[in-house]
Amino acid sequence: MGNLHSVQRAFERLNKALHIVRRPADLSNCDALILPGVGAFDPAMVHLEQTQLVPDLKKWVKGGQPLLGICLGLQLLFESSDEGNARGLGLLKGHVQRLPSNQSERIPHMGWAPLQQQNNCPLIEKDEPIDWMYFVHSYAAVPSQGVDLAATAPFGQTSITAMVWKGRLGACQFHPEKSAKAGERLLKRWLHWLENGAKPLP
């Protein structure tokens, strides 16, 4: 379910080493977590259940510790998905829906799109030029609570969730590790935010 290699390489370029978490005991030495993902919702949740990490992930986030989700990792944070029948982690209220097929865009949505900020997020700089990020997905989350929606991206004549943020929990539907300099800047901001105390948004 994970695009672990590309994420590791992205952080290596920023001189930060990542450690793969395979079991609950591996969490003891972690300061922050990244939940990357590619593939389908149900198999990913089955895999997480098999690792016995689900209770610990929920405890981690509810305890106010930082986590960054990427692509499918964003979708797994929600309650459910059109893609399957499994229950998500439920750390954010809302449902993951298939992208609308009545748009001018192809599905899967594959390519570059600009971020449109909706609410405050420490990973988006208001005074900087709009960042274009690389997307590959057929489903998008619909948060029940609008305040959790950090950024959207255009999709045909509508917009879709590109980023969510709540407290110390953040996630992006796009792939920052594949988004060239714009993605690198976002990951740098996340590291800077962690190094400066990971202050949660009110």
N, C-alpha and C positions, 0 to 999 in steps of 0.2 A: 504493500500500500504506500510505501514511502519512496520519495526521490531523494534518498539520503546522500548519495554520492555528490550530486550537484549542489546540494545545500552545504555539505561539508566543504566542498571546494570554494564556494562563495565566501565562507567565513575564514578559510585559510588565507584567502587573498587579503582579508582584513586583519590577519595575524591573530585570529582567535580559533582555538582548537575546540571542537565539539566532541562529546562523548555519547555514544549510542546507548539509549536506555532500553533494555530488553526485559527487565523484571523489576518489581517494586523496590528491591534492595538497591538498585542502581540509582535511585532518586536521592539517596542520602548525601551525595556529594554535589548535587546540582544547585546552582544559583537561579537558573531560569530554564524554561523548557521551550523547545520548538516542536510543533506537531505538523510535519509535512505530510503530504499525501497525494498520490495519483491513483486513478482507478475508480472503482465503484463503491458506493456508500455501504451496502450490506457486507461485502467481504471485508472491508476495512474495519467495521465494527466487530465482526466475528474475530478478526485477527487481534484487535485490542482486547477483547474479552479473553482470548486464549492466553495472552500475556499476563492476565490478572492485574492489569494496570488501571482499569477503569475506575475503581473506587479511589485509587491514589490520585489519579488525574483530577477527579472531582474535588477531592480534599485539598489538593494543591491549589486549585483556582479559588475555591471557596475560602481558603485560608489567606487569600490575598497575595499569592506568589505569582510572579510573571510567567506568562505563556504566550507564545506567538504561533498562530496557526497559518499554514500556507496551503492554498488551493483546496483540495479535499479536506485538509486539516481545518479549514474554516467551516466547511459544511458539517463536519462531525460535531462541532460545538453546539449545533442546534438540536431541536427536539426530534425531528423526523425529516424524511425526504421523499419526494415523488419517485426517486430512483429505486426504492425498495421498501421493505416492511420493518427493518430493524429500527429500534429506538436509538436516537443519537445520544450524545453525552448530556444534553439538556442544560448546558452551562449558559446558553443564551436562549431567550424565548423566541420562537419562530419556526418556520418550516422552509425546507429547501425545495424549490420548484424547478421544473424543466423550463429552459428558456423558451419564450414564445416563438412559435413557428410562423406567425403571420407578419414577421418583420422582414426587412430587406437583407438581413444578415443570415449567413449560413450557420448551421449547427453541426458540429461543435463550433462555438465561438473561438476562433484561433487567430491571434495576431495582436497588434498593438492598439491600445486605447488610452485616452487621457483620463486622469483622475479628476473628479469634481468633488471638492470637500463639502461635507454636509454638517458635520459637528466637529468639535475640538478633538484633536488626536496628536500626541507628541511626535508622531512619525511624519506629519505633514507640516511643512513650513508655509505659512500664509503668504509671506512676502516673496517667495521664490517662484520662478516660472512653473507652469503646470507640467507635472511629470507624466510621461507616457509609459505604460507598463505592458508586459507581455502576458496575454491570457490564453488558456487552453481549457475549455470546459463546456459542458452541455447543461449544467444546472447552476442555479444561483440562489443564495439564501434570501429570505424575506423576513427581516427582523420584526417581531411584534411590537417592540419598543423602539420608536424612532430615534431616541437619544443614543442607541447603540450603533446607529449607522454613521460611520466616520466618513466614507467616501463612496461615490457611485462612479460608473463608467457608462458612456452611451452604448446602446445596442439598438440599432435601427432607429425607430421613432420613440423609443422609451429609454429608460436607464435601469441598470442592474447594480446590485450590491458589489462593490469592489473592496471595501474595507469595513471592519467592525472594530469597536473599541469599547470596553467597559471595565473601569477600575484599572487593574493591571493585566487584563486579558485583551489581547488584540489579535487580529487575523486579517489576511489579505487573500482575495480570490485569485489574484494574479500570481505570477512566479517572480519574486524579486531577484532570485538567483539567476534568472534568465533574462532580466530586464536591463542589461548593460549598466551604464553609469547611473541611471535613475534608480534602478533596483539596489545598486551598491550604496547610493546615498541613503535610501530608506533603511537598509540594514545597519549602516553606520549610526543613524539617528536612534535606532533601537538600542544598540550597544551603548551609545552616549547616555540615553535615558536610564539604562540599567546602572551604569557607572555613577550616575548622579542621584542614586537613591530610588529609582523607579517609582516616582511619585504618582499615585493614582489620580485620575481625573475626578473632580467632585461629582 
